[in-house]
Amino acid sequence: MEGRNGPVIPPKFLPVPRHITVHRGETAMLECTVENLGTKKVTWRKIPYITPITTGEQLFAQDNRFQAKHISWKQQWNLSIKNVQLHDAGAYECQVSVRGLMLRQNITLSVIDAILPRKAEIRISGTEFPEKGSSIKLFCNATGTPNPPDDIQWFKDGEKLFSDPYEKIYIKKHYARNAGVLTSSLEIKSSKLDDNGTYICRATSHSQDDLITKMKVNVLSAGSNYAKRGK
């Protein structure tokens, strides 16, 4: 192929997985890697439909579960499909138009009619090095299967904590049953040096073993850079 300044290297598809299998409800990522794309755009469509799903980063499908994912350093223009359903299964085509010719590459998506089981897990995050007088805020997310845990309890150095406005301790909980998640927050306002210690989050359920995680909190004197130095 010739250009004004000499030979032009045409776009070329590079190898990618050609058959993708996911469970219903998962996110599917269909890859399309194109070398020497230049200013041309990659279009995705589902066979046999003519209307594109995406062209470049523009979405044409009336379904926001679809999204074009451009990873420039990999030369990829991928098609992401969130919350995959059975009707999403089929052949998809990644295409590039070059001077009236259409370069095409097909990817087949298979969908297993079963939701991937959730793992039971627990995570804790929050203020690890608060300054004296500031608030300590800890968050605990517990995931159950098939349902979220029944309760989350907080402990400090083995002693159970309760909401107590007098002690400026506040505990809140939020259920997201569809996601199988129970979230709890622990806030201690106007922290003191006595609030140093190991904080434990325990999720309990009648249908599964307890889930436990912990976090060490170090209350710093005002102006201390202990945490930053890591000493």
Steps between C-alpha positions, in 0.01 A plus 500: 500500500647836393457838668622849414819440690559144389371158607231495769489196726136384521331403828544142609320289761723336760410168666243514784278238670231410246260323736398652834287320761349676802228435757175693486539823697875531445681755282624377162799661333532439126845599379598660171866587449580701189848593382556813287147628558601863448199733485257223411238378746406156626134400479331221695175337395313183583445264209266506306397857594632785286462779756827546692522463876795738522722692260814630659386599849151600388212277612220436250321216680205602717649304789754652738629156596717529188814712500806538280822463698806654336836382635742703291826336606358160402348637177168359617142611437307254713127458550388472862157352579389535863246273669503255209169328422419190296383705201846660480649171383603479136758622251637854517702669230783747542549691174712773346424671169802551274439678167169330433615163630381366834745312719307266729572279800237294681482420871248247635343561840348209694292560813454235769148508644610522862609788718854453626481428874623778724786435735453567869757764592556797729709816459587789729632844411521846651711739704815319603697799632255767624629805683385550857169688502402394149247230417579132457288358218507128424295314240425130480347322199389140541374286214296186555370225277224491401390771747695767687608429859241561771706744702834679533656560840792724592764433767801692631774292658246222558232722656171537312407852391152652493362829372539746787450872430642582845827330402464641146484151348265453206431170321284478187399207279368469147365192321528452124314171475506477122879523510527274804691767694472637852694819566575657837680818598662583832571864583673623814496878517763710679741208526731464799829316543301238693327414171821335379449129449391214280149533361321183395203469268305173533217399269263236635244285322283204594581331167879533483812537713590836650717729289764699689749768401696759694690827471755670723427867575772733630385840626775756447582807703431821309769570242654155520638354179545154650278335242663674207848391608375147566696484827 
